[in-house]
Amino acid sequence: MNKRAKPIVIFDSGVGGLSIYQEIKQVLPHAPVVYCSDIHGFPYGPKPEVEVIERTSLCLNAVAEQFDPSLAVIACNTASTISLPRVREELDFPVVGVVPAIKTASEYSEKRCIGLLATPGTIARRYTDQLIDDFAGDCHVIRVGSSELVQMAEQYLRGEPVSERDLRKILAPFLEGELVPDAVVLGCTHFPLLREALQQLSADIHWIDSGAAIARRVVSLLGPNAFPADSAPQDYFMHTGQAEQVSALVPALENMGFAIVRYLLVEPKGVTPHSHDET
């Protein structure tokens, strides 16, 4: 990819940000995109905050050096909440973060009972409490934290089936309690990848994510005509993992529109990162 293309970068610890990628490509189909997946650092949820901040900074700076982005999206709730101040100070282009769509769920809910499905770290963070206080103070909020569901989404994109029994067990607080929410926030970007399975399990619940809102934010920052309609971008999937961790993903990535899958060597500042093609 030529640096003059000034692509949109989407960053995540795994494949969850692909749900954001799909939303952005719907509104900006001609935008060149570099997706950066820190598979080596996955998952971020259980890691100390200082480590997440460092990994996010190293990955985004490495990609920025190679591609000269027009904008970056941190498509990971964990990284967004703790890494944005650092990377916004370091990078000379806009960086967009994601937050759980608590406000949207509150506006939708007629029962005034909503759910939050996220990683254990996200549901416990103070910023989540603040979002609920600010936008859903009159709602009963059922919080479910699951790292297992993140792994299920990763495996699903690699062609493995979703276990309905395991899914039902994770979602039991939404399905079996005295109060049943009419809207559940998918507070991790991995979870929209399982939307079909979630809807099959409970069609009465409206599953809400922030993907469309993030795409609108990107358009507002870059403009709807930022990329020529006659361009034919080749989207890149960059990753920090081993070849065997990525090979099962390639069919799904090709179906989504990625032309190139490439390894990204992330090294400390002052050392130039290198990359090589894998597929």
Secondary structure, DSSP 4 states (H G I P E B T S, - for coil): --GGG-PEEEEESSSTTHHHHHHHHHH-TT--EEEEE-GGG---TTS-HHHHHHHHHHHHHHHHHHH--SEEEE--HHHHHHHHHHHHHH-SS-EEE----HHHHHHH-SSSEEEEEE-HHHHHSHHHHHHHHHH-TTSEEEEEE-SHHHHHHHHHHTTPPP-HHHHHHHTHHHHSSSS--SEEEE-STTGGGGHHHHHHH-TTSEEE-SHHHHHHHHHHHH-TTSS-TT----EEEEESS-HHHHGGGHHHHHHHTEEEEEEE----TTS---EEE--
